[in-house]
Amino acid sequence: MGFYSYLAVRSINVFLVIVVTMALTIGLFFNAFHDIKVQAIKDEVRGIISGICRTNPARCQNQTDIQNYANQLTATLMHAQGLDKPWYEQLWPILRDILSFNFGRAQSLQADNGDNTVSVIIAERIPRTVLLLGTAVLLTTIIGLVLGLYSANKPQGILDKTVIVAGLTSNAFAAWWVGLLLQFIFAYQLRLLPPIGIMDYTIPHNNFFDVFVDVLRHLTLPLTSLVIVSVGGWALVVRNLLISTLAEDFISAARSKGVPERRILFGHAMRSAAPPIITIVALSVAGIFGGAIITETVFQWNGLGWLIWQAIGRLDMPVILAFFYISTILIVIANFIADMLYGIFDPRVKTG
Amino acid sequence: MGKKKLVVLLAIAVMLSSMFAVQFNVKQVQAQQLGPASDVIYFRQISDDNQAMTAVTLGGDVAGGTDIHFYRVPPPLVTELLQNHPEVGIIFNPQGGYLSLILNPVPMNVTGVFNPLEYREFRYGLQFILERESKIVTEIQKGYATPWLTPVAYYSYDYLNVASTVESLGIRDDLNYGYQLMTDALTKAGAVKGADGIWRYNGVPVSLKVFIRTDDPVRTAIGNDLVAKLRNFGIQVSTLTGDLLAAFAAVYGSDPKDLMWSIYTEGWGATSLVKYQDTAVYQYLASPLGYMPGWATPGFWNYANSTIDKLATDLVTGNFTSEQERNQILNTVIKLGAQESVRIFLAEQYDAYAYNSRRVSPADLVNEYAEGIANRFTLYNIKPINNTSAPIVVGVKYLSQGAANPIGGLTDVYTVMMYYAISDPGIWRDPHSGDVIPWRENFKVVYASPVANYNVPADAIKWDAIHEKWVTVGSGLKAKSVVTYNFTFGNWQDGSPNNIYDILYGLYFLWQWSGNPNSTRYSATYASAVGPFVNQILGVKVSPDGKSLTLYLNYWHFDPNEIAVFLDPWATTPWQLMAAMEQLYVSGFGSWYDSEAQARGNAWLNPLASTHAQAMRNVLLQFNSSNFVPDAFTSGWNVTGLPQISMSEVYTRYTDAVKFINTYNHAFYSNGLFILAQYVSGTLAKFIANRNDPLNPSKWQQFTAEDRAHIDSISYPQLPSYVTQGQTFTANLQISIANIGPATGDQIRSAYFLYDPTGKFIQSGNLTYGGTPGSFSVSFSTAGFIPGLYKITFYVVSKQALWPDVESVQFLVKTPTVTTTTTTSITGSGGTTTSITIPTGTTTSTPTITAPSTPSGVDVYTILIIVLAIIVVAALAVVFLRRPRA
């Protein structure tokens, strides 16, 4: 199979995975969605009936009449939203809407501008999460690569041992604990950095530089907490990947040819270990949109993570469903990209 | 030389006096400055309670800090703050929240399953096993609560009206007595307690399901304690746990006859202070409002007691002819409700609020006895202590959790707090007494009678929703009450005039949107919400100068002020914004209510949201360009007697509103003391002072003082003295009112409650004023009293501040002894009584702010550091102790 055929097959595969995953998700949660919407209608009707009884108690004397009125009102409202159709007739429109990124309206959450369209709410939060977690992934990758590389170059050296200890230790840390600790020390005790939020709106921002500095200050603590809990493990992974690569003959040959050490590390060893590294990075990027829920909640960073936390707390099903859909897409696409990149970097796996 | 000296002296004198004059004038100007004390106030959202308290310790002049937090301090943190943070002050609110249990009494003939809660005696027995005083108040709430037995709150004006009834119920902490009542009830019902201690009915174990709210640690503790006691009694109990959402599904959303729950732990928040508790009684005990099992849902089994429903309805609709009759109805409902025990009241919680004392003076904070310090008066009075430039930062749990439209929005306390900041009400309530106070309108109750006798003028008007025009009411109508309101108009915050047209527009809206189901301008939800009120308005009449309005009402209350506040016509939203929102509703853009928006599939109208504000702006521009005048100002207008609204005013209204929206990117404005200048959803709101508000600052400055009554001393026969049976017991009290001095009889309300040696309530009465300020007394004969230790509780409350002072003392009643001449050896000087001061028991006194000692222990950070050290050592050992490669 040629590369382009492979690409086409994988693309179809990706699409099918997305469709099947969403269909399963909707199918699993269909009853919950349906019940929540029906309950909202019943609450509305109950409020109306209660008001009628207060206004005109005589009307409520005849339970049959008032019951019939309530049933009629409920049926009308359910019909208006298509909730009276059989489940298989409701399933397809829901799936179709979701696949076309039409998630409808949130039940209680709103965007900053007041819009309760789910796609608007999510679109508003994405850049903030990308800023935080994208930066975290980038820093973690760079620092982890460098540390892993240098420690793999001198196994059992001081740096290597330090990286191992630090890696094992930081991997054990809980992100929320690190976040709270950093907040406690740097925000509340030393008062060097702000504890929560994305910006301080109480101070004037006269130009873009002011905004940049303010956001950077607010970004420091959540970013640091994410990097601390991730970099150690990442460095260990890179170290372990490279340790065997650096023991290979071609590296010894390059050294004996007098190739500068730095070029050996970054030009030869790294390239050889690139495929698995890139795969892991690609999957981490997909994790961006999982949103570090705990970190964003601790620091009140108004991104996707905090959004899903709020949506779960309020059982805002349209937002939860949309979040799962987007996460699914991104993970599947990230896998796809990782597959493609793997093929590019390692010619041995280009074709089946 | 002498002349020169004189001139120099004169010159100096002139300079000094002019400086003094300037100082004096500046102070005068400062004193007369209109508007609130602070120029700028920020609301900063901090949702995590621990972070919020840390922010208060910093202060609002430090990045991330706040000066005060408008949400209660979590009880475990109160002690920690008091002990370790001297810069933090705490203010207690005695009516912060309420705890209760709701029981499912569905009978067996409906479900086929034996339900012990079907039996009133069993439910009543639960009242005694719950141990409010020792368990809930003392142990669970750490003293920061008061036992709550009936819907009438302990810290309410009505408490003294029902105190005797409440005391006579005899509900107390008595586990054994409660178990006995429950045993008798089950035995009578045919259940049998087996040798294994389990109750069975027809061989089937008696069981209950208790839903415990686990998102509230207090309710979790109460629920677990109840479960343990029921199991101890021999009932099989299964527990359901969850938060509010789970409760909606299992409890509020289920039919009681499905028996998905038996007992649910309820919690209530306090809204603003009101004087009379009629609505609370109606809500908590009667079924029509939907707060009793079945939730007034058609098709569900609904609990109802027709007598309670009828009496509670009479209370809330004013169906009585005198205050005495009203109090009688109130007492009857209270007693019936307690006997029914379908809802069991547990405790009134104290809420603690924290502020930074370095930045804010407590003298500037107003403690409203329901909302705590989170109220409009605090916002009006608060300012930084040393008037630094750093503005006040108020921490809030959320900025907003709903929409802000004035019809179906403002449903959450957070949005309401912002609304308090930006709006002036027509009438409000004294934060300490619940008395009605005029704010932007004065009122006069011209006529009030329980019987409709007042002829409503034929030319009084109302809006006809069917024909959509103003009409005269015609002759033949008779009103119970007539109230005239005189308005203090000014400008809206967009600069446009606030006048009688806004008032009439509000009345048009009330009638139109609830009156014609066939109209596009109709909301069923709104109609059901205002239905009980709109039918009470028979008509209105506007004065020719447009500065006052008279309401003719089919409503009466023995307190004329309550008539005035029943339907306050004042408008807090300008008509141009109302008209724009109406258009958005009709066009399908949005709805007034959340449930309505869900049902209609559109947005919940929210002027706080920029997209909605832009939509309103577009509508206003359209109105402007099409010279649109609402029919509320044209249709049948001639009957109002007012001049037609001018087109120049109409244009001004539209353009000013558009300008405001363009400037601030929202449409959330009104006529109050603060303008919302900046709103960042989920983060921050910035309010700037509105110096154009016409009210004098003294109007809200007066509320910083709480004129609470205090029992300074009690003189009575203290142990080892005693009262001989048959003699008169007398106690003399010295009572004062804070900020005023010794109290007089007309300044306080008082009562005493007497309990016999078994703890049973035997009598109550009032304190007698001695004629000299501060001196009060109680006297009663002890004839017929059994010998023993009696307890007498004094309850004193000032009319200006409903926070009572309560003191209890004990005295001994002995049988008469025959005196002899024999000398008996007694300690102390013979025949005389040595006065020994024994601490008086204060079972229900207001709590003092003393922190109990905290148990010593290791905090979380220390534990985590120890764990971390172990991990590091282990890792080092693994690495450095490895055998090196050969």
Interface residues (C-beta under 8 A of the other chain):
Chain A: K37 Q39 A40 I41 K42 D43 E44 R46 G47 I48 I49 S50 G51 I52 C53 R54 T55 N56 P57 C60 Q63 I66 Q67 A70 N71 L77 A80 Q81 R105 Q107 S108 Q110 A111 D112 N113 G114 D115 N116 Q156 K161 I164 V165 L168 T169 A172 W177 L181 Q183 F184 A187 Y188 R191 P194 P195 I196 G197 I198 M199 D200 Y201 T202 V298 Q300 N302 R314 L315
Chain B: Y42 R44 Q45 I46 S47 D48 Q51 T54 A55 T57 L58 V62 A63 G64 L245 F248 A249 G253 P288 L289 G290 W295 A296 T297 P298 G299 T313 P391 V393 Q401 G402 A524 T525 A527 S528 A529 G531 P532 N535 Y593 D594 S595 E596 Q598 A599 R600 G601 N602 A603 W604 N606 L608 A609 S610 T611 H612 A613 Q678 V680 S681 G682 T683 L684 K686 Y861 L864 L868 I871 V872 A875 L876 V879 F880 P884 R885
